[in-house]
Amino acid sequence: MNKQTLFHIKLIAKKQALESIIQDTLNHINDVRYPSTKNFWLKEEIIYRAKLDLIEEIINDYLNN
């Protein structure tokens, strides 16, 4: 396996991990048992979505070259 393929596989794995983290974050936001943590999780969701956008941009740039 060459370095480019390995890089691509790692990016896809990171993308999938971030998607899973975002889903867990949304579950925490909607958890009514801990309303005091909602603001924290909203901020975390923004950070994770920004990371996901960056990873998707890198993947798209990589695939278009």
Residue pairs with C-beta under 8 A, 6 or more apart in sequence:
7 62
8 59
8 62
8 63
11 55
11 58
11 59
11 62
12 59
14 55
15 52
15 55
15 56
15 59
18 48
18 51
18 52
18 55
19 52
21 48
22 45
22 48
22 49
22 52
25 41
25 44
25 45
25 48
26 45
28 34
28 37
28 41
29 38
29 41
29 42
29 45
31 37
